[in-house]
Amino acid sequence: MRPVSLPGSVLFAWESPTWGGGIAFLDPTGPGTSRATAYLVTPRQFSDVHAQEMWREPGVDLDLAPLLASGRRVVGPGRYETLHVAGELEGRPVLTFSAPDADALEPRAPAAVYLATMADGLRDAHGLGDDEIVDYLLGCPGAAPEWDADRLADVVTG
């Protein structure tokens, strides 16, 4: 596990049946950088995580060669089916997946439990303090107006 900053911005959209609110998407063409956690995984593990996020059975390997050649590859119509090379870390490509078109997503505020989980990751991986976490999450489109600094601080410190 290693903290990384990826080019682009995070936004909250869609409606997660698991979390009960919006979920995070990376807009790799968005302004600024996004905080993330990188894990060293095999191509099979990456494929399995991708399949699980799309509610599919794992075990089918993605062909990553076209992605590595072009930097972006759409592998299906789903919310997380556009693969991206988001950079390089220690000579290895940093891969992620997101929506095919962030501009087409309708912003939706995430649930408190989702934000608390993100806050834990930002604290553990990036060493951010509570105020920094609140500022970071409020800066993601879709968080406001449902979430304001006071309400979000209650979630982050809770």
C-alpha positions in Angstrom: 0.0 0.0 0.0 1.4 3.4 -1.0 -0.1 6.8 -1.1 -0.1 8.4 -4.5 -1.4 11.5 -6.2 -3.1 11.0 -9.6 -3.7 13.6 -12.2 -7.4 14.6 -12.3 -10.2 15.2 -9.9 -12.6 13.1 -7.9 -16.3 13.5 -8.2 -19.3 11.8 -6.5 -22.0 10.5 -8.8 -24.3 7.6 -9.6 -26.4 5.8 -6.9 -24.7 2.9 -5.2 -27.1 0.1 -4.0 -24.3 -0.9 -1.6 -23.5 2.4 0.0 -26.8 4.2 -0.5 -25.5 7.4 -2.2 -23.0 8.6 -4.7 -19.6 6.9 -5.2 -16.2 8.3 -6.2 -15.1 8.5 -9.8 -11.8 9.8 -11.1 -12.0 12.3 -13.9 -8.4 11.9 -15.3 -8.9 15.1 -17.4 -10.2 17.1 -14.4 -8.3 19.9 -12.7 -5.7 19.2 -10.0 -4.7 15.9 -8.5 -6.5 13.2 -6.6 -5.3 11.3 -3.6 -5.3 7.6 -3.9 -3.7 4.4 -2.5 -1.7 2.2 -4.8 -1.4 -1.5 -4.3 1.0 -3.8 -6.1 -1.2 -6.4 -7.7 -0.9 -8.8 -10.6 -2.8 -8.4 -13.8 -5.1 -11.2 -12.6 -5.8 -9.5 -9.3 -6.5 -6.2 -11.1 -8.9 -8.0 -13.4 -10.6 -9.7 -10.4 -11.1 -6.4 -8.5 -12.5 -4.8 -11.7 -14.9 -7.7 -12.1 -16.1 -7.5 -8.5 -16.7 -3.8 -8.8 -19.0 -4.6 -11.7 -20.8 -7.4 -9.8 -19.3 -10.1 -12.0 -17.6 -13.3 -11.2 -13.8 -12.9 -11.1 -11.5 -15.1 -13.0 -11.5 -13.6 -16.5 -8.3 -11.7 -17.2 -8.6 -8.3 -18.9 -6.3 -7.8 -21.9 -4.2 -5.0 -20.6 -1.9 -4.7 -23.6 -4.2 -2.2 -25.5 -4.6 -0.1 -22.3 -0.8 0.0 -21.7 -0.3 1.0 -25.4 -2.9 3.8 -25.4 -3.4 4.9 -21.8 -7.2 4.4 -21.9 -9.4 1.5 -22.8 -13.2 1.1 -22.6 -14.0 -2.5 -21.8 -17.8 -2.2 -21.4 -20.7 0.1 -20.8 -20.7 0.1 -17.0 -19.8 2.8 -14.5 -16.3 1.6 -13.9 -15.5 0.1 -17.3 -13.0 2.6 -18.6 -9.5 1.7 -17.7 -6.8 4.3 -17.4 -3.0 4.4 -17.0 -2.8 7.1 -14.3 0.9 7.3 -14.1 3.9 5.3 -13.2 5.3 4.2 -9.8 8.7 2.6 -9.5 8.8 1.7 -13.1 5.3 0.1 -13.1 2.1 1.5 -14.6 -0.5 2.8 -12.2 -3.9 1.5 -13.4 -7.4 2.5 -12.4 -10.9 2.4 -13.7 -13.6 5.0 -13.8 -16.6 6.1 -15.9 -16.1 6.7 -19.7 -17.2 10.3 -19.5 -17.1 12.1 -16.1 -19.0 15.1 -17.7 -22.0 12.8 -18.4 -22.3 11.8 -14.7 -25.0 13.3 -12.6 -23.5 14.5 -9.3 -24.9 12.7 -6.2 -23.9 13.2 -2.6 -22.3 10.1 -1.0 -23.6 8.5 2.2 -22.0 9.2 5.5 -20.5 5.6 5.8 -18.9 6.0 2.4 -17.3 9.3 3.4 -16.1 7.8 6.7 -14.5 5.0 4.8 -12.7 7.5 2.5 -11.7 9.6 5.5 -10.1 6.5 7.1 -8.1 5.9 3.9 -7.0 9.6 3.6 -5.9 9.6 7.2 -4.1 6.2 7.1 -2.5 6.4 3.7 -1.9 10.2 3.3 -1.5 11.2 7.0 -4.2 14.0 6.6 -5.7 15.6 9.6 -9.4 15.9 10.0 -9.6 19.5 8.7 -7.6 18.6 5.6 -9.9 15.6 5.0 -13.0 17.8 5.3 -11.5 20.3 2.8 -10.5 17.6 0.4 -13.8 15.9 0.3 -15.8 19.1 0.1 -13.7 20.0 -2.9 -15.0 17.0 -4.8 -18.1 17.8 -7.0 -21.2 16.1 -5.7 -20.4 16.4 -2.0 -22.0 19.8 -1.6 -24.6 21.1 -1.0 -25.8 18.1 0.9 -22.6 18.0 2.9 -21.2 21.2 4.6 -18.0 21.5 6.6 -19.8 21.0 10.0 -21.7 17.9 9.0 -18.8 16.4 7.2 -16.5 17.1 10.2 -18.9 15.0 12.4 -18.5 12.1 10.0 -14.7 12.5 9.7 -14.1 12.7 13.5 -16.9 10.2 14.4 
